[in-house]
């Protein structure tokens, strides 16, 4: 049964989750999520399902989660994301990420607002999911994983 194999593969993958700083690194839960997603995606690949179809599935899964959030909460979350408080958090996180020694972690640069053309940005130069997906031979799926989470910004 596929779900049993997914669970078995997840249990095998758990010890392979690299340490990236624990609670100090706000991306630790995201890396754990990757370890949860990988066995499911591997199962779909082994069933002969094409990478693009799997990517669309993941994207639609994320959209489904996002659309379940009431719009007013999305707007509140959006305001928080644009707040000085959140920007200061991202500045601190980016500085820490550039200094951290963990190879499977994320590294990003904070891009401040320029001439009010945008609020701010994060330029990622390293991604823990990319490293983890490479480690599992699944890097072909990475563009879809990133695209899936891009959808989250539409609610804000």
N, C-alpha and C positions, 0 to 999 in steps of 0.2 A: 504494500500500500504506500502511495506517494507521501502521505503525511507522516508516516512512521519513518520513512527514509529521510525526510526533511529534518525530523527531530534528531535522528541518529547523526546526521551530518552536522547539525547545529552543535550537538554535544561534542563531536570531534573537533569542531571549529573553535569552541570556547577557549581551550588552552592556547590556541594560536592567536587570540586577540592580543595584540601588543600593548604593553603599558605605555601610555602617552602622557602621564602626569596625574592620573586619577582625578580627584575633585578639583585640583588646580586648573585643569584643562576643561573648559566648558564644552569641548567637542568630544569628550569621552563617551557620553550617551549616544552620540551620532555614530561613533565607531562601533559600539555595541549593536546599534540598529543594523549596521552593515553586516555584522556577523549573523544577525537574524535573517536578513534578506538573502544572503548568498546561498544558503541551502535550497531555498525555494526556487531561486533563479537557476541554480544548477540542475534541479529536478526538471524544470521546464526545458532547459537546453538538452538534457539527456533524452527527453521525449521527442526530440527532433523539431521543436518549435523554433522558428527563426528568431534571430536576435532582434530584428525590428518589431516583431509581434510582441516579444517579451518587453521590449522598451515601451511600446504603446500601452501594454497592460500596466506596467509600473507607473507610467505617467497618468493613466486614468485612475489608478488606485489613489495616487496622491491628490488628484483633482477631486475625487469623491470625498476624501478626508477634509479637504479645504472647503468644499461646498457645504459640508455639514456644520461648519462654524457660522453662527448667525452674523449677518452683515454688520450689525452694530458693534459686535465684539471685534470683528476684523478692522473696523474703522478705529476703535479704541487702540487696538494693538498697533495699527499703522501710525497713529499719533505718538505712541510710546516709542516706536522704532525711529521716528524722526526727532525725538526729543534730545536735548543736550545730554540728559542722563544716559541714554542708550549710546549716543555717539561717544561719550567719555568712556563708557564700558568697552566699546569696540576699539577705541584708541589703546586702552590698556591691554585688551586681549591681543591686538595685533603686535604690540611691542613684545609681550610675553611670547607670542607664537614665533617671532623672529629669533628669539634667544633660546627657545626650548631645544633640547638635544634629541628629541624623539623622532625617529625616521618615519614612523607611520602616522604622524600627527599632521596638523594643518599649519600652514604659515601664510600670513596675509599682511598686506600693507593697507593702512587707512588712507583713503583719498578724500581730502577735505573738499568742501563746496568751493567751486570756482565760478565767480561771476553769477551766482544763483542759477546756473544751468542745470544743476541737480543738487540734491541734499547732501549726499556724501556717498562714498563707495568703498568697497572692500576688494582689493586685488589679491586674489589667492594665487600663491606661487607654489604651494604644495598642498596636496589633499590626501588625508588618511584613507578615504574610500578608494581613491585611485591606487594607492599602494596596496591596500587589502585586496582589491579586485585583481590586480596584477599577480599577487601572491597566490590567488586561487585560479589563475588562468582565465579570468573573465573580463579583461580590460575592454573588450569590444562592447560591453554593456554600459560602460561608464558615461558616454554622452547622454544616454537616456536617463540615467540616475540624476545627473545634474539638471537636465531639462525638467524632470519631474518636480523638483523643488523650486524651480523658477516660477512655477504656477502659484506657489504660495504668496508671492508678492502681489498677485492680481487681486487678492481679497483686501489688501490694505489700501 
